[in-house]
Amino acid sequence: MRSTCKPIIVGFISAILLIACGGSTGIISTPPENIDSSPLKISDVTEAELQKWYHLDLVKDTIPGMSVDKAYSEIIKNKKGKSVIVAVIDSATDIDHEDLNDVLWVNNDEIPNNGKDDDRNGYVDDIHGWNFIGDTYYEQFEYVRLLASGNTNHPRYAEAQDMYDAELKKYTQLKTQSNALKQQVINADNAVSKYLKKKDYTKEEVVAIKTEDETLLQSVSIVRSIYAYGYDSASAFIEAIDGDLERINTRLNYHLNTTLKGRKVNDNINDLTDIGYGNNNPRPVDSSETHGTHVSGIILAERDNGIGIKGVANNAKLMAIRTTPNGDEYDKDVALAIRYAVDNGAKVINMSFGKAFSPHRDWVRDAIVYASEKDVLIVHGSGNSAHNIDVNKNFPNDLYNGQEVADNFITVGALSPRYGSSLVADYSNYGRENVDVFAPGTEIYSTVPNNKYELQSGTSMSAPNVSGVAALIRSQYPKLTAAQVKQIIMDSGLPIVAKVVVGENRAIKNLTEISKSGKIVNAYNALIMASKLANQ
């Protein structure tokens, strides 16, 4: 699983280390030449707007949301529609959350907690979903598993080795640099505190320091740079660096650890017929496991309970399926999870995860086809590597030899809340053939465990926004097929003619060059188009 919820401050590391060596930052962010950098919204997005920006309207609010509020006020109003089951195949989900506990799918064919498989589906006491990975939390990346297997004859073994070597070098260097940066900031903070004779100094006091002491000047420059990056104190920045170091160490100690044995369920990972492993509890096994809860809230958090947030869909039921550890998911778990969701009545499946290697991609592809045959829509995040996935492999997908094998699979890139050249999130994968649409993904406010809420970013967040729109359509117009809903979402979006900056190389592109539809998702337009199609 990939996430960009809390990105590492790579640019700041270089800047601070430069200051510490006597240089200057020169940190200036300028748009590339020949691109319109003027945003539609001149003022900053307010905190209130940020907490619901993905529901706002581009014309009315000058924010590139999905016009969800407009759809409810002008189209849906008090119409509940038909209840729709949405399966969230993800990491753990806090199904006890105050904004989710009343919208849970219930398997009425199963008697709770009797230790029996009453419905004989192979899963004991699966009341609200299933946990395919049990107590597993940390896992390797898939290409690291390939290296650990020692199968040097694998056609992608050399590629896996190159990726591993590059990632290991990158994160080893980041760890060294981050530790050096942390120490530089600590030293600068101590020096400024000593000069001002106080620990809780203010930005104004730092700016006012006049000295010819070169060592002190370096410390002052470092602290000023911290303010320039939006932190209100050195301690706040040190806390952020500690967070980055925790993620760096997770990458080194777990994701890239060739000797890690992370899986804690007793199954044959290469036998798709070996089912029933795991348990019936999809709740978090670690305090940092927030992803599935956040994704679920975006789709269907209770809209009428007067607390928290409002999900996109107003009449959906959450089927919580845990398959995704802190690391890469296994193809077997994903394939079985899709089949489980389909067999238990889900009409929309959200999958906010992905990886570059997929040893049993045929299992997953067959499950996608199975979902298509059963009229189930699957929504997938495009990934957070800033890659063109027409070129760089990204799984899961619905491709066989470059051709789509199903018409129910929609891939979503991520938008930021600021209209203009930076509309497409800088981390978002893209591709004219393999990304269908773009939707809000950056700084999305949603549920996290223990009745809390926070902002997170990634195509992991753009996919559930689209799943919410799909659930709305399937609720209001239940006779429309999954393929029709996919086409409606693509055709009814807003065409954006302004050029945007995308990818690792910050290329200037039109949306038509980086997605199949060239559009951003719009719930209001989608419901209008769905109504017309349903009444034909």
C-alpha positions in Angstrom: 0.0 0.0 0.0 1.2 3.5 -0.9 0.2 6.7 0.9 1.2 10.3 0.8 -0.7 11.3 3.9 2.4 12.8 5.5 5.2 13.4 3.0 8.8 13.5 4.0 10.3 17.0 3.9 13.1 16.2 1.4 13.5 19.8 0.1 13.8 21.2 3.6 16.5 18.8 4.5 18.7 20.1 1.7 17.9 23.7 2.5 18.7 23.5 6.2 21.9 21.5 5.6 22.9 24.2 3.1 22.4 26.9 5.8 24.3 24.9 8.3 27.3 24.9 5.9 27.1 28.6 5.5 24.9 28.9 2.4 21.5 30.5 1.8 18.3 28.7 1.0 17.0 30.4 -2.2 13.7 28.5 -1.6 11.4 29.9 -4.2 8.6 27.9 -5.9 7.8 29.2 -9.4 5.6 27.6 -12.0 7.1 26.4 -15.2 7.2 28.8 -18.2 4.2 29.0 -20.6 1.6 28.0 -18.0 -1.2 30.0 -16.5 -0.3 30.2 -12.8 -3.2 32.4 -11.8 -5.7 30.5 -9.6 -9.4 30.9 -10.0 -9.7 31.5 -6.3 -7.4 34.4 -5.2 -7.8 34.0 -1.5 -6.5 31.0 0.4 -8.9 28.1 1.1 -10.2 28.6 4.6 -10.1 26.0 7.3 -13.9 25.5 7.1 -13.7 25.1 3.3 -10.8 22.7 3.6 -12.8 20.4 5.8 -15.4 19.9 3.1 -13.8 21.2 -0.1 -14.4 18.0 -2.0 -18.2 18.6 -1.6 -18.0 22.1 -3.0 -18.7 23.5 -6.4 -16.1 24.9 -8.9 -18.4 27.7 -10.2 -20.1 28.7 -6.9 -17.2 28.2 -4.5 -14.2 28.5 -7.0 -12.9 25.3 -5.5 -12.6 22.1 -7.7 -14.9 19.9 -5.6 -17.5 17.4 -6.8 -20.6 19.6 -6.4 -21.9 17.1 -3.8 -23.7 19.8 -1.7 -25.3 21.2 -4.9 -26.4 17.7 -5.8 -28.1 17.2 -2.4 -29.8 20.6 -2.4 -31.0 20.6 -5.9 -31.5 17.0 -7.0 -31.5 14.5 -4.1 -33.2 16.7 -1.5 -35.1 14.2 0.7 -34.9 11.2 -1.7 -33.2 8.3 0.1 -33.1 5.9 -2.8 -32.3 2.2 -2.5 -29.7 1.1 0.1 -26.4 0.2 -1.6 -23.7 -2.0 0.0 -20.2 -0.6 -0.5 -17.2 -2.9 0.2 -14.1 -1.1 1.4 -11.2 -3.4 0.7 -8.4 -1.7 2.6 -6.5 -1.7 5.9 -8.4 -2.0 9.1 -11.6 0.0 9.7 -12.9 1.2 13.1 -16.5 0.0 12.7 -17.3 1.4 16.2 -16.6 5.0 15.0 -19.4 7.4 15.9 -19.8 8.4 12.2 -19.7 4.8 10.9 -21.4 2.5 13.4 -24.9 3.1 12.2 -24.1 2.5 8.5 -22.6 -1.0 8.7 -23.6 -3.9 6.5 -24.9 -6.8 8.5 -24.7 -10.4 7.3 -28.2 -11.5 8.3 -27.4 -15.1 7.3 -24.9 -15.4 10.0 -25.6 -15.8 13.8 -23.3 -13.5 15.6 -20.5 -14.9 17.7 -21.6 -18.6 17.8 -18.3 -19.8 16.3 -20.1 -21.4 13.3 -20.2 -20.7 9.6 -24.0 -20.4 9.5 -24.2 -19.3 5.8 -21.5 -21.8 4.8 -19.5 -19.3 2.8 -16.2 -20.3 4.4 -16.0 -17.4 6.8 -17.0 -17.9 10.4 -19.1 -15.2 12.1 -18.5 -12.7 9.3 -21.1 -10.2 10.5 -19.7 -6.9 9.1 -17.0 -8.1 6.8 -13.8 -10.1 7.1 -10.1 -9.6 8.1 -8.0 -11.6 5.6 -4.7 -10.9 7.3 -5.5 -11.4 10.9 -3.0 -9.7 13.2 -0.6 -8.9 10.4 0.5 -5.3 10.4 4.0 -4.8 8.8 4.8 -6.4 5.5 7.5 -6.2 2.8 7.0 -4.6 -0.6 6.1 -7.2 -3.3 9.4 -6.8 -5.2 11.3 -7.4 -1.9 9.4 -10.7 -1.5 10.5 -11.6 -5.0 14.2 -10.9 -4.1 13.7 -12.9 -0.8 12.4 -15.8 -2.8 15.7 -16.1 -4.6 14.0 -16.8 -7.9 16.7 -15.3 -10.1 15.0 -16.7 -13.2 11.9 -14.5 -12.7 11.6 -12.1 -15.7 11.4 -9.1 -13.4 14.1 -10.2 -10.9 16.7 -7.8 -12.2 14.1 -4.9 -12.2 13.2 -5.8 -8.6 16.9 -5.7 -7.6 17.3 -2.3 -9.2 14.3 -0.9 -7.4 15.5 -2.4 -4.1 19.0 -0.9 -4.5 17.6 2.5 -5.3 15.1 2.6 -2.5 17.6 1.3 0.1 20.1 3.9 -0.9 17.5 6.7 -0.9 16.0 5.9 2.5 19.4 5.2 4.1 20.5 8.7 2.9 17.2 10.2 4.1 17.7 8.7 7.5 21.2 10.1 7.8 20.1 13.5 6.5 17.0 13.7 8.7 19.0 12.9 11.8 21.6 15.6 10.8 18.8 18.0 10.2 17.1 17.3 13.5 20.4 17.9 15.3 21.0 21.2 13.4 17.6 22.4 14.4 18.1 21.4 18.1 21.4 23.2 18.1 19.9 26.3 16.4 17.0 26.3 18.8 19.3 26.1 21.8 21.5 28.9 20.5 18.6 31.2 19.9 17.0 30.3 23.3 20.3 31.1 25.0 20.7 34.4 23.2 17.1 35.5 24.0 17.3 33.9 27.5 14.0 32.1 26.9 12.8 28.9 25.4 9.4 30.0 24.2 10.6 32.8 22.0 8.4 34.3 19.2 9.0 34.7 15.5 9.1 38.5 15.9 11.9 38.1 18.5 13.9 36.0 16.1 13.5 38.4 13.2 14.6 41.3 15.5 17.9 39.6 16.3 20.9 41.7 15.2 24.3 40.2 15.6 27.7 39.9 13.9 28.3 36.5 15.4 28.4 34.2 12.4 27.5 31.0 14.3 24.5 32.7 15.8 23.5 34.1 12.4 23.4 30.5 11.0 21.2 29.5 13.9 18.9 32.4 13.4 18.7 31.6 9.6 17.7 28.0 10.4 15.0 29.1 12.8 13.7 31.6 10.3 13.5 28.9 7.6 11.4 26.9 10.0 8.9 29.7 10.2 9.0 30.1 6.4 7.9 26.4 6.0 4.8 27.1 8.1 5.9 25.8 11.5 5.4 28.0 14.5 8.3 26.7 16.6 11.4 24.6 16.4 9.8 22.0 18.6 7.0 21.6 16.1 9.4 21.1 13.3 11.4 18.6 15.4 8.2 16.7 16.0 7.6 16.6 12.2 11.1 15.3 11.6 10.6 12.6 14.2 7.5 11.6 12.3 9.5 11.4 9.1 12.1 9.4 10.8 9.5 6.9 12.0 8.3 6.5 8.4 11.9 6.2 7.1 12.6 3.5 9.7 9.4 1.6 8.8 10.6 1.6 5.2 14.0 0.3 6.1 13.1 -2.1 8.9 10.0 -3.6 7.3 9.1 -2.7 3.7 12.7 -3.3 2.5 13.6 -6.0 4.9 14.3 -9.2 2.9 14.2 -11.4 6.0 10.9 -10.1 7.4 8.2 -12.8 8.0 5.2 -10.5 8.4 2.2 -12.8 7.6 0.5 -14.1 10.7 -2.3 -16.2 9.2 -2.0 -19.9 8.6 -2.6 -20.4 4.9 -0.9 -21.4 1.7 -0.3 -18.1 0.1 0.0 -19.7 -3.4 -3.3 -21.7 -3.1 -6.4 -19.7 -4.0 -8.6 -22.5 -2.8 -7.2 -22.3 0.7 -9.8 -20.0 2.2 -11.3 -19.2 5.6 -8.1 -18.0 7.2 -8.0 -14.7 9.1 -10.9 -13.6 11.4 -14.1 -11.6 11.5 -12.7 -8.5 13.2 -11.8 -5.7 10.7 -10.8 -3.3 13.4 -7.3 -1.8 13.7 -4.5 -3.9 15.2 -2.2 -0.8 15.5 -2.8 2.7 16.7 -1.4 4.1 13.5 -3.7 2.1 11.3 -6.1 4.9 10.1 -6.3 4.3 6.4 -9.4 2.1 6.1 -11.4 4.2 8.5 -10.5 7.4 6.6 -11.5 5.9 3.3 -14.8 4.6 4.6 -15.8 8.0 6.1 -15.3 9.7 2.8 -17.7 7.4 1.1 -20.5 7.0 3.7 -20.0 8.7 7.0 -23.4 9.4 8.5 -24.9 12.5 7.0 -27.7 13.2 9.4 -26.3 12.5 12.9 -25.2 16.1 13.5 -21.6 15.2 14.3 -18.3 14.8 12.4 -18.5 14.8 8.6 -20.9 14.0 5.9 -20.1 11.1 3.6 -20.7 11.5 -0.2 -23.4 8.7 -0.2 -26.5 9.1 1.9 -27.9 5.5 1.8 -24.9 3.2 1.7 -23.9 0.3 4.0 -20.2 -0.4 4.8 -18.8 -3.8 4.3 -15.4 -3.7 5.9 -12.7 -6.0 4.4 -9.2 -5.9 5.8 -6.5 -7.1 3.3 -3.9 -4.3 3.3 -1.0 -4.2 5.8 1.6 -1.5 6.3 3.4 -2.7 3.2 2.2 -4.4 0.1 -1.0 -6.5 0.1 -1.0 -10.1 -1.2 -2.8 -10.9 -4.5 -4.5 -13.9 -2.9 -6.2 -11.7 -0.2 -7.3 -9.1 -2.8 -8.8 -11.7 -5.2 -10.7 -13.4 -2.4 -11.8 -10.1 -0.9 -13.3 -9.0 -4.3 -15.2 -12.4 -4.6 -16.3 -12.1 -0.9 -17.7 -8.6 -1.5 -19.5 -9.7 -4.7 -21.0 -12.8 -3.2 -22.3 -10.9 -0.2 -24.1 -8.2 -2.2 -21.8 -5.3 -2.6 -22.6 -3.1 -5.6 -19.5 -0.8 -5.3 -16.0 -1.9 -4.2 -13.4 0.6 -3.2 -9.7 -0.4 -3.5 -7.3 2.3 -2.3 -4.0 0.4 -2.6 -1.5 -0.6 -5.3 1.9 -1.9 -6.1 4.4 -2.3 -8.9 4.7 -6.1 -8.9 1.8 -8.6 -8.8 2.9 -12.3 -9.0 -0.7 -13.6 -9.1 -2.2 -10.8 -11.1 -4.3 -13.4 -13.0 -6.2 -14.2 -9.7 -7.0 -10.6 -9.2 -7.9 -10.0 -12.9 -10.2 -13.0 -12.8 -11.9 -11.6 -9.7 -12.4 -8.3 -11.4 -14.1 -10.1 -14.4 -16.2 -12.0 -11.9 -17.3 -8.7 -10.4 -18.2 -7.4 -13.8 -20.3 -10.5 -14.6 -22.2 -9.9 -11.3 -22.7 -6.1 -12.1 -20.4 -4.8 -9.4 -18.4 -1.5 -10.0 -14.8 -1.4 -8.7 -13.1 1.9 -8.0 -9.3 2.0 -7.7 -6.8 4.8 -6.8 -4.2 5.3 -9.5 -1.3 5.5 -7.0 1.0 8.1 -5.5 4.3 7.7 -7.3 3.9 10.6 -9.8 4.3 8.1 -12.6 2.7 7.6 -16.0 1.0 4.2 -15.4 0.6 3.8 -19.2 4.4 3.2 -18.9 5.1 2.2 -15.3 3.3 -1.0 -14.2 0.7 -0.5 -11.5 -1.5 -3.2 -10.0 -4.3 -4.2 -9.6 -5.7 -3.4 -13.0 -8.1 -4.9 -15.5 -5.6 -5.4 -18.3 -4.5 -8.5 -20.2 -1.9 -8.0 -22.9 -2.7 -4.3 -22.8 -6.4 -4.7 -23.3 -9.2 -4.2 -20.8 -11.0 -7.4 -19.9 -13.9 -5.8 -18.0 -16.0 -2.7 -18.2 -16.5 -2.2 -14.4 -13.1 -1.0 -13.3 -12.5 2.8 -12.9 -9.1 4.2 -12.0 -8.9 7.6 -10.3 -6.1 10.2 -10.1 -6.0 12.9 -7.3 -6.8 16.6 -7.3 -5.7 19.3 -4.9 -8.1 22.0 -3.5 -6.5 24.8 -5.5 -7.6 25.4 -9.0 -4.8 26.3 -11.4 -1.5 24.8 -12.6 -1.3 22.7 -9.4 -4.8 21.3 -9.7 -3.5 17.7 -10.2 -1.8 16.6 -7.0 2.0 16.4 -7.5 2.1 12.8 -6.2 -0.7 11.5 -8.4 -0.1 8.8 -11.0 -1.6 9.6 -14.4 -2.0 8.0 -17.8 -4.1 8.7 -20.9 -5.1 5.1 -21.2 -5.1 3.8 -17.7 -6.4 6.7 -15.6 -10.1 7.3 -16.2 -10.8 10.5 -14.2 -9.5 12.8 -11.5 -11.2 13.6 -8.2 -10.4 15.4 -4.9 -7.6 13.6 -3.1 -5.4 16.2 -1.3 -6.1 17.3 2.2 -9.4 15.4 2.6 -11.0 15.6 6.1 -12.5 12.3 7.2 -12.9 9.8 10.0 -10.0 8.1 11.8 -10.2 5.6 14.7 -11.4 6.5 18.2 -14.1 9.0 17.0 -11.5 11.3 15.6 -11.1 13.1 12.3 -8.1 14.4 10.3 -6.8 15.5 6.9 -5.1 12.9 4.7 -3.9 13.0 1.1 -3.5 10.5 -1.7 -5.2 8.8 -4.6 -6.4 6.7 -1.6 -8.7 9.6 -0.9 -9.7 10.3 -4.5 -11.0 6.8 -5.1 -13.5 6.8 -2.3 -14.8 10.2 -3.4 -15.7 8.5 -6.7 -17.0 5.4 -4.9 -19.4 7.7 -3.0 -20.6 9.2 -6.3 -21.1 5.7 -7.7 -23.1 4.7 -4.6 -25.3 7.8 -5.0 -26.0 6.9 -8.6 -26.7 3.2 -7.8 -28.9 4.2 -5.0 -31.0 6.7 -6.9 -31.0 4.8 -10.2 -30.6 1.1 -9.2 -31.5 -0.2 -12.7 -28.3 1.3 -14.2 -25.5 -1.3 -14.7 -22.0 -1.0 -13.3 -20.7 -0.3 -16.8 -23.2 2.5 -17.3 -22.3 4.0 -13.9 -18.6 4.0 -14.9 -19.4 5.7 -18.2 -21.6 8.3 -16.5 -18.9 9.2 -14.1 -16.4 9.7 -16.9 -18.7 11.5 -19.4 -20.4 13.8 -16.9 -17.2 15.3 -15.3 -16.1 18.8 -15.8 -13.6 19.2 -18.8 -10.7 21.3 -17.6 -8.9 23.2 -20.4 -6.2 24.8 -18.3 -2.8 23.1 -18.4 -1.5 21.4 -15.3 1.8 20.3 -13.9 2.2 16.5 -13.4 4.8 13.8 -12.7 8.2 13.6 -11.3 9.6 15.8 -14.1 6.8 18.4 -13.6 5.6 18.2 -17.2 3.0 20.6 -18.5 -0.1 18.7 -19.8 -3.7 19.0 -20.5 -6.1 16.7 -18.6 -6.9 15.0 -21.9 -3.3 14.0 -22.1 -3.1 12.4 -18.7 -6.5 10.7 -18.4 -9.0 8.9 -20.6 -11.9 11.3 -20.0 -9.9 14.5 -19.5 -12.4 15.4 -16.8 -12.8 15.9 -13.0 -15.7 14.1 -11.3 -18.9 16.0 -10.6 -21.7 14.4 -8.6 -24.3 17.0 -9.7 -23.7 16.4 -13.4 -23.5 12.6 -12.9 -26.9 12.5 -11.3 -28.5 14.5 -14.1 -26.9 12.2 -16.7 -27.9 9.1 -14.8 -31.5 10.4 -14.6 -31.6 10.9 -18.4 -30.1 7.5 -19.1 -32.4 5.7 -16.6 -35.5 7.2 -18.2 -34.7 6.4 -21.8 
